[in-house]
Amino acid sequence: MTGQPFEYYRGAAGDDYPKAASMIADAFYDKWWSDPEFADSVKDWKDSVTARDSPLKYEVAKYTRTAMDSFSVPRGLEDEFELLKDAVIDGIITTNYDRMLLEVFPEFRPFVGQDELLFSDTQGIAEIYYIHGSERRPDSLILTADDYADYNARNAYLAAKLATIFVEHPVVFLGYSLGDPNIQALLGSLITGLRPENVSKLQDRLIFVEWNPAEPPDIATTVMNVSGVSLPIIRATVPDFTEVFTALGARDRAMPARILRILKEQVFELVKSNDPDGRLVAVSAIEDDSDTLDVVFGVGAKMTAVGVVGLTRWDLMDEVLESPDRGLPCDLVVGKALAKHAITTYVPVFKFLVGAGLWKDGQWLPNVAVNAAAKKRADKYAGIFGKLKPEPNLLTLAKLEADKGVEGVLNNAMKLPSLTDDVEGLREFLTRNNALRSQDWWATQFAKATVAYDWMRYGRGGS
């Protein structure tokens, strides 16, 4: 690009990367204007050049954009990437320039750079903060020594904007070392804003996950020295991110993050404008493709699409187990409720598919339109249970429990259709042991057993 390798500038800058970037930007400026290789870039960008580092930023943004156009998940990381898509998180703060995170979370709203973040009405949910800029806006990139100087000078304002997030939410750091100067600077400004005596309020909220394929997984509570203050953190070392992303995907949320953000925006506008005209209206369904919502506060509303979206997976299990049977509208459950639960979590589906007239006798009914999330979940479970071969002598649930105990039954949850045909006995067993789902391990096993019951009663033969 300039005729010199990067190592030349790194050495001349004393291993200071932002300073090296400044030197490259200065050397590249004249070449960019005169070299035919960059003629198309000059044509597209010449009117936007405002500084000597502008051409370098434009080419870095262009390179990043082009790399993402041809991006594919590296071999061996496909499972991790799919698990990341199912992560249940409130928001993302990134120093990356590329749009990969927007492709993983397409419903999140991006904010680019400090200025856009500081002077926007952020809601703190379903949002991505590109605090070092984005390839979509080359002028926003934090790249050179001057960029970092300006960024650090205003870091206190950014920290103040992010302080609520750090205090109210656990923050998981991925891809950063404890000594990363950008993280140290951000946390230093945060501590200054909080006052050192309030730092203890961050206990258990800052989680640093470091990737080290050569070390066994480990997690410990430790302290991080930031600006002379001991900051309590949780530090985890992992050989890969499979378990991390699985854990993030196992959380329950009352409704999709995007919908929560839209609701917060509407309530914020209502309060800020002090003008309720056109905003307090009759109840209407929340449409997946809607960018605006009218907000209603009320008591005693009957179950509608809004209520169905708020159902947890435990509500759906209770419905399947008839404890209680509230008569939920199956079509709305299939269309609204199932989509908000990650495919990695265990949620019953077949009762609602049968009730919605989509599934019968172990297969999809012909010529029906099926919600993609529901179809993916049903096909997954049908594939798992359909491969099971029944034992020669199937046991009643009472006999199975006598042989294996409650724990043994639950630990064989996904094999239950091959161990027993006592459907009603399984329902009674699950209802009786309902309290176990309050415990982390048994909650998962209880959910699996409920999914198995759902398949046995509604999935494989209909009802």
C-alpha positions in Angstrom: 0.0 0.0 0.0 2.8 2.5 0.9 5.8 0.5 -0.4 6.9 -0.4 3.2 5.8 -3.4 5.3 3.8 -2.8 8.5 6.8 -3.9 10.6 8.6 -0.8 9.3 6.1 1.5 10.8 5.6 -0.5 14.0 9.3 -0.3 14.6 9.5 3.4 13.8 6.5 4.0 16.2 8.1 2.1 19.0 5.5 -0.7 18.9 2.8 1.9 19.4 0.0 0.7 17.0 -2.1 3.9 16.8 1.1 5.9 16.2 2.1 3.4 13.5 -1.4 3.9 11.9 -0.8 7.6 11.9 2.5 7.2 10.1 0.9 4.9 7.5 -2.0 7.3 7.0 0.5 10.2 6.4 2.6 8.1 3.9 -0.5 6.8 2.1 -2.3 10.1 1.6 -0.4 11.2 -1.6 -0.3 7.6 -3.0 -4.1 7.3 -2.7 -4.7 10.4 -4.8 -2.2 9.5 -7.5 -2.1 5.7 -7.8 -4.6 4.3 -10.5 -5.2 1.3 -8.1 -7.3 3.6 -5.9 -9.0 5.6 -8.7 -12.4 4.1 -7.9 -12.0 4.9 -4.2 -11.0 8.5 -5.0 -14.1 8.9 -7.3 -16.4 7.6 -4.5 -14.8 9.3 -1.5 -12.9 12.5 -2.6 -15.6 14.9 -1.5 -15.6 13.4 2.0 -11.9 13.7 2.6 -11.5 16.1 5.6 -8.1 15.0 7.0 -4.9 13.4 6.0 -6.0 10.1 7.6 -9.3 9.9 5.7 -8.0 7.9 2.7 -6.6 5.2 5.0 -9.9 5.0 7.0 -11.8 4.7 3.8 -9.6 1.8 2.5 -9.7 0.0 5.9 -13.5 0.3 5.9 -13.7 -0.9 2.3 -11.4 -3.9 3.1 -13.5 -4.8 6.1 -16.8 -4.5 4.1 -15.4 -6.7 1.3 -14.1 -9.3 3.7 -17.6 -9.6 5.3 -19.2 -9.9 1.8 -17.3 -13.2 1.4 -17.3 -14.3 5.0 -18.0 -17.9 5.9 -17.8 -19.5 9.3 -14.4 -21.3 9.7 -14.6 -25.0 9.6 -15.0 -26.5 13.1 -16.7 -23.3 14.5 -20.1 -23.9 12.9 -21.7 -25.2 16.1 -20.3 -22.3 18.2 -21.6 -19.8 15.6 -25.1 -21.3 15.7 -25.2 -21.3 19.5 -24.2 -17.6 19.4 -27.2 -16.8 17.3 -29.4 -18.2 20.0 -27.8 -16.2 22.8 -30.3 -14.4 25.0 -28.6 -11.0 25.6 -29.7 -7.5 26.2 -27.0 -5.7 24.1 -23.5 -5.7 22.8 -20.6 -3.3 23.1 -17.8 -3.9 20.6 -14.6 -2.3 19.4 -14.8 -4.2 16.1 -15.5 -2.3 12.8 -17.2 -5.2 10.9 -20.9 -6.0 10.7 -20.7 -9.7 11.7 -22.5 -9.1 15.0 -25.3 -7.4 13.2 -25.7 -10.4 11.0 -25.8 -12.6 14.1 -28.4 -10.3 15.8 -30.2 -8.6 12.8 -32.9 -7.2 15.0 -30.5 -5.2 17.2 -30.2 -1.5 16.5 -26.7 -0.3 15.9 -25.1 3.0 17.3 -21.9 4.0 15.7 -19.2 5.9 17.5 -19.3 8.0 20.7 -21.2 10.9 19.2 -24.1 8.8 18.0 -24.2 6.9 21.3 -24.0 10.0 23.5 -26.6 12.0 21.7 -29.2 9.3 21.0 -32.1 8.0 23.1 -30.7 4.6 23.7 -32.9 2.1 25.5 -30.1 -0.3 26.7 -31.7 -3.4 25.1 -31.4 -5.0 21.7 -28.7 -2.5 20.7 -25.1 -2.8 19.5 -22.7 0.0 20.4 -19.8 0.3 17.9 -17.7 2.4 20.2 -14.6 2.4 17.9 -16.7 3.1 14.8 -18.0 1.0 12.0 -17.1 0.2 8.4 -20.4 1.6 7.4 -19.0 5.1 8.3 -15.3 5.2 7.6 -14.9 8.6 9.2 -16.0 7.1 12.5 -13.1 4.6 12.8 -10.9 5.0 15.8 -7.6 4.1 14.1 -4.8 6.7 14.5 -3.0 8.2 17.4 -5.1 11.4 17.1 -8.3 9.3 17.0 -7.4 7.6 20.3 -6.3 10.8 21.9 -9.8 12.3 21.1 -11.5 9.1 22.1 -9.7 9.0 25.5 -10.4 12.7 26.1 -14.1 12.0 25.9 -14.0 8.5 27.5 -15.6 9.8 30.7 -18.7 10.8 28.8 -18.9 7.4 27.2 -18.4 5.7 30.5 -21.2 7.8 32.0 -23.5 6.6 29.2 -22.6 3.0 29.8 -22.6 3.2 33.6 -26.2 2.1 33.9 -25.6 -0.9 31.8 -22.6 -2.0 33.9 -24.5 -1.5 37.2 -27.8 -3.1 36.1 -26.6 -6.0 33.9 -23.9 -8.6 34.1 -21.3 -7.8 31.4 -19.4 -10.6 29.7 -16.1 -9.6 28.0 -15.2 -11.9 25.1 -12.0 -11.5 23.1 -10.3 -9.1 25.5 -7.4 -9.7 27.9 -7.4 -8.2 31.4 -4.6 -6.0 30.3 -6.2 -4.6 27.2 -5.6 -0.8 27.3 -9.0 0.1 25.9 -10.8 -2.0 28.5 -8.5 -0.6 31.3 -9.3 3.0 30.1 -13.1 2.3 29.9 -13.2 0.7 33.3 -11.0 3.4 34.8 -13.5 6.1 33.6 -16.4 4.0 34.9 -14.8 3.7 38.4 -14.2 7.5 38.4 -17.9 8.0 37.7 -19.1 5.5 40.3 -16.6 6.6 43.0 -14.3 4.0 44.4 -16.6 3.3 47.4 -19.3 2.1 45.1 -17.2 -0.3 43.1 -18.3 -3.2 45.2 -21.7 -2.9 43.6 -20.1 -4.4 40.5 -19.4 -7.6 42.3 -20.3 -10.6 40.1 -21.3 -8.3 37.2 -18.0 -8.3 35.3 -17.2 -11.6 33.7 -14.0 -12.0 31.6 -13.9 -15.0 29.4 -10.5 -15.8 28.0 -9.9 -18.4 25.2 -7.0 -20.8 25.7 -7.3 -24.1 23.8 -4.2 -25.4 25.7 -5.8 -25.1 29.1 -8.7 -26.9 30.8 -11.8 -24.8 31.5 -11.6 -22.9 34.8 -13.6 -20.2 36.5 -12.7 -18.1 39.6 -13.4 -14.9 41.4 -10.5 -12.5 41.4 -9.7 -8.8 41.5 -8.5 -6.5 38.7 -6.4 -3.5 39.4 -7.8 -0.5 37.6 -6.5 3.0 38.3 -5.3 1.9 41.7 -8.7 0.4 42.6 -9.3 -3.3 43.2 -12.3 -4.2 40.9 -14.0 -7.6 41.7 -14.4 -9.7 38.6 -15.2 -13.3 37.6 -12.5 -14.7 35.3 -13.1 -17.8 33.2 -10.7 -19.7 30.9 -12.3 -21.8 28.2 -10.8 -24.0 25.4 -13.8 -23.0 23.2 -17.0 -21.0 23.6 -19.5 -23.8 23.2 -20.5 -23.9 26.9 -20.5 -20.1 27.2 -22.9 -19.7 24.3 -25.0 -22.6 25.4 -25.4 -21.0 28.8 -26.3 -17.6 27.2 -28.9 -19.3 25.1 -30.6 -21.1 28.0 -32.0 -17.9 29.6 -35.7 -17.3 29.5 -37.1 -13.9 28.4 -40.6 -12.7 28.7 -40.6 -11.4 25.1 -38.1 -10.8 22.3 -35.5 -8.1 23.1 -36.4 -6.1 20.0 -40.0 -5.8 21.2 -38.9 -4.7 24.7 -36.7 -2.0 23.1 -39.6 -0.7 21.0 -41.9 -0.7 24.1 -39.3 1.3 26.0 -38.9 3.7 23.2 -42.6 4.4 23.0 -43.0 4.8 26.8 -40.0 7.1 26.8 -41.4 9.3 24.0 -44.8 9.4 25.8 -43.2 10.6 29.0 -40.7 13.0 27.3 -43.3 14.7 25.0 -46.1 14.8 27.7 -48.4 14.3 24.7 -50.5 11.1 24.8 -52.4 11.9 21.7 -52.3 8.9 19.3 -50.4 6.7 21.8 -52.9 5.4 24.3 -55.1 3.4 22.1 -57.0 0.1 22.0 -55.1 -3.2 22.4 -53.6 -4.6 19.2 -51.3 -7.6 18.5 -47.6 -7.2 18.3 -46.5 -8.0 14.8 -43.0 -9.4 14.2 -42.3 -6.9 11.4 -43.6 -3.8 13.2 -41.1 -1.1 14.0 -43.6 1.0 16.0 -46.0 0.0 18.7 -48.9 1.7 20.5 -48.6 1.2 24.2 -51.5 0.4 26.5 -51.5 0.1 30.3 -54.4 -1.9 31.7 -55.6 -4.5 34.1 -57.6 -7.7 33.5 -57.0 -8.1 29.7 -57.8 -11.5 28.3 -55.1 -13.7 26.7 -54.2 -12.2 23.3 -51.1 -12.3 21.2 -49.4 -9.8 23.6 -50.1 -12.2 26.5 -48.9 -15.2 24.5 -45.6 -13.6 23.7 -44.9 -13.2 27.4 -45.3 -16.9 28.2 -42.3 -18.6 29.6 -41.3 -22.1 28.7 -42.5 -23.3 32.1 -46.0 -21.8 31.3 -45.9 -23.9 28.1 -44.9 -27.0 30.0 -47.7 -26.5 32.5 -50.2 -26.3 29.7 -48.9 -29.5 28.1 -49.0 -31.3 31.5 -52.5 -29.8 32.2 -51.3 -28.3 35.5 -53.2 -26.1 34.9 -54.7 -26.3 31.4 -55.6 -22.7 30.7 -56.8 -23.4 27.1 -54.1 -21.3 25.5 -54.8 -20.5 21.8 -52.5 -23.0 20.1 -52.2 -21.0 16.8 -50.9 -18.0 18.7 -48.5 -20.1 20.8 -47.1 -21.6 17.6 -46.9 -18.3 15.8 -45.8 -16.0 18.7 -44.5 -17.8 21.8 -42.3 -20.6 20.4 -40.1 -18.3 18.3 -38.7 -16.5 21.4 -37.2 -19.6 22.9 -33.7 -20.6 21.6 -33.7 -24.0 19.8 -31.1 -25.1 22.4 -33.7 -24.9 25.2 -36.2 -27.7 25.7 -39.8 -26.5 25.1 -42.8 -28.7 24.2 -44.3 -28.1 20.8 -46.5 -30.9 19.6 -49.6 -30.2 21.7 -49.8 -26.8 20.1 -49.1 -28.0 16.6 -51.9 -30.6 16.9 -54.2 -28.0 18.4 -53.4 -25.5 15.6 -54.2 -28.2 12.9 -50.6 -28.5 11.7 -49.5 -31.9 12.9 -51.2 -35.3 13.1 -50.2 -38.9 13.4 -46.5 -38.1 13.7 -46.2 -35.9 10.6 -47.0 -32.5 9.2 -50.4 -32.1 7.6 -50.1 -31.4 3.9 -50.3 -27.8 2.5 -50.0 -26.0 5.8 -47.9 -22.9 6.5 -45.7 -23.4 9.6 -43.8 -20.9 11.6 -40.1 -21.4 10.9 -39.1 -21.6 14.6 -41.9 -24.1 15.4 -41.0 -26.3 12.4 -37.3 -26.3 13.3 -38.1 -27.4 16.8 -40.6 -30.1 15.9 -38.3 -31.6 13.2 -35.5 -31.7 15.7 -37.5 -33.5 18.3 -39.1 -35.8 15.8 -35.7 -36.7 14.5 -34.4 -37.5 18.0 -37.4 -39.5 19.2 -38.0 -41.2 15.8 -34.6 -42.9 16.0 -35.3 -44.6 19.4 -36.0 -48.3 19.4 -38.4 -49.5 22.1 -37.0 -51.9 24.7 -38.5 -55.5 24.4 -40.4 -55.1 27.7 -41.7 -51.6 28.2 -42.3 -50.7 31.9 -45.0 -48.7 33.6 -43.7 -45.4 35.0 -44.2 -46.7 38.5 -42.0 -49.7 37.8 -39.4 -47.5 36.0 -39.3 -45.2 39.0 -39.0 -48.1 41.4 -36.0 -49.4 39.4 -34.2 -46.2 38.7 -35.6 -43.7 41.2 -36.8 -40.2 40.4 -33.3 -39.1 39.5 -32.8 -42.1 37.2 -36.0 -41.4 35.4 -35.1 -37.8 34.8 -31.5 -38.6 33.8 -32.9 -40.8 31.0 -35.4 -38.2 30.0 -34.7 -38.2 26.2 -34.9 -42.0 26.2 -38.2 -42.3 27.9 -40.3 -43.1 24.8 -38.1 -46.2 24.4 -38.4 -47.2 28.1 -42.2 -46.8 28.8 -45.5 -46.4 27.0 -47.2 -45.2 30.2 -48.1 -41.7 29.0 -50.5 -40.9 31.8 -48.1 -42.3 34.4 -45.4 -39.9 33.0 -47.7 -36.9 33.3 -48.5 -37.8 36.9 -44.8 -38.3 37.6 -43.9 -34.9 36.2 -46.7 -33.1 38.0 -45.7 -34.7 41.3 -42.1 -33.8 40.9 -42.7 -30.3 39.6 -40.7 -28.7 42.4 -37.4 -30.1 41.0 -37.4 -27.6 38.1 -36.4 -24.9 40.5 -32.9 -26.6 40.7 -30.6 -25.9 37.8 -29.6 -29.4 36.8 -33.0 -30.9 37.3 -34.7 -28.0 35.6 -33.1 -29.1 32.3 -33.9 -32.8 32.9 -37.5 -31.9 33.8 -37.8 -29.9 30.6 -36.4 -32.8 28.6 -38.9 -35.2 30.2 -41.7 -32.9 29.4 -40.6 -32.7 25.8 -40.6 -36.5 25.8 -44.1 -36.6 27.2 -45.3 -34.1 24.7 -43.9 -36.3 21.9 -45.4 -39.5 23.3 -48.9 -38.0 23.8 -49.2 -35.6 20.9 -46.3 -36.0 18.6 -45.9 -39.6 17.5 -49.6 -40.5 17.3 -51.7 -37.4 17.8 -54.5 -37.0 20.3 
